[in-house]
Amino acid sequence: MVVDLIKLGNSEKHFEIEIKPLEINLESEFVKLNSPAQFNGKLKNSDSRVEVQGNISAELALDCSRCLQAVSKEFKFDFENAYVTAENYTEEQEIELEIKDLEVSIFEGDKIDLKEIAREQILLALPSQILCSENCKGLCEKCGTNLNNNDCKCAEKEVDPRWAALGKLKIDNE
């Protein structure tokens, strides 16, 4: 859904949109929408600034960071962001960044795409590590076996060459 800011003028627009999986590109093979995402909120336009407040709920298919098994997670979050045009974002503002300035994005043109905002917010809301379970064992670094499903003997077979000579020692306890 693209909002024409000239037609909107200095007013507010409430919206509820459903974003189908094929309508949003999350730019990753590790993240996909399982079902349509719900994006509700309001857009407030002023002369030099567009403020977007909303909430997004989406079911995402992700890969576990340790074992790479598919994981389905439900995400629901609220966000608030402001958008300004490049000509309204001066060099002086770039030098004196404050905490509130970190929630400001630059856009060009007279239109703003709500689906693009949803895509951006979903990617920002993703945790840095996704786990299928808290006690996920991951993959064997040598053979690639999923240690949650199978045990491998890689750790037993390999001896550090610095300690190999100790294996040849015979110790008598007498």
Disulfide bonds with the S-S distance in Angstrom:
none
